[in-house]
Amino acid sequence: MTVRVGIIGTGVMGADHARTLATCVAGARVAAVFDVDTERAEEVAAGVSGAVAHADPMDLVGAADVDAVLVASSDATHEEFVLACLDAAKPVLCEKPLAPTVEGCRRILKAEQALGRRMVTVGFMRRYDEWYVGMRNLLEAGEIGSPLLLHCVHRNPSGPPGLPSQTLVTGSAVHEIDVARWLLGDEIAWVSCHRPRRSALVPGETQDPQFLVFETYGGVVVDVEVFANSGYGYDVRCELVGEQGTVSIGSPTGPITRRGGRESRTVAADWRERFAGAYRAELRDWVDHIEAGRPPAGASSWDGYVATAVAEACLGATPGGARTRVPLDPRPDLYG
Ligand code: ISE
């Protein structure tokens, strides 16, 4: 069986997913695309054999030749499209965040539960990155003892002018939130947020960088730096400190150049380069599960809801103030 995928949103990420599905994922075919920018949708469709550009996203969701949908449109539109896919009972892979508000995530959870089976996967691709998987395996094997601290750095080379300050949390730090829960197998109970001096080089009013601290129920403390305008490259790193050792993930090492008394190496330009392998593995897994008629294996809509709940608690916390409790609904049986 070939899984015929419809892609909603053909910006940077949607176009990248279209290429990956068309060239690296056996058993999948990009059948349809939609974008608010019709030219951009047509360009992507023209680059993928057999794909057509739809003028209406709801037609794409309902199309008889679309078996599953990948949502990579702007964050605020995710909820509407995921709900439409659930209504049509089609599996959906939604880029993170599942929805930028807790209320939006709750509506998705409710619709999925009404269907009675898991249909939604959230694109937390780091769960498929071989280094993050290796770190989790080492921890689970007891190699570094019980975890105590997790230090995370998330830097982008530059953000768009006018980037809302909250997007650094709901769009970027949300990855660290998911990684912390998934790695540690523990829930984040408390958050606090800190606002360092705003970089004078950042255009507009964006609060950049930001620094967040989480505490899990098990007592692990997680610190997160998000810096959207680091100015030098895409740099995602973390170090897990255990009772008997540490595991670190650095930026992948490219070739090292030594010249004129200096040593240098390149830093990834963006997340597509750094996490290319993870995106491939994520899409293959998603398609394999659909083909086999099994529930999806990646992050669930419950994981998406929790990530947004933690992000929302960070946004509600007083900068530099006391820690804030993360309120979580009881977990429904479907996500047991
Ligand atoms: C960006 O918005 C993303 O979607 C990527 O997944 C993330 O790695 C990146 O840092 C974000 O800024």
Residues whose N, C-alpha, C, O or C-beta is under 5 A from the ligand:
A	BS01	ISE	N156 G171 S172 W271
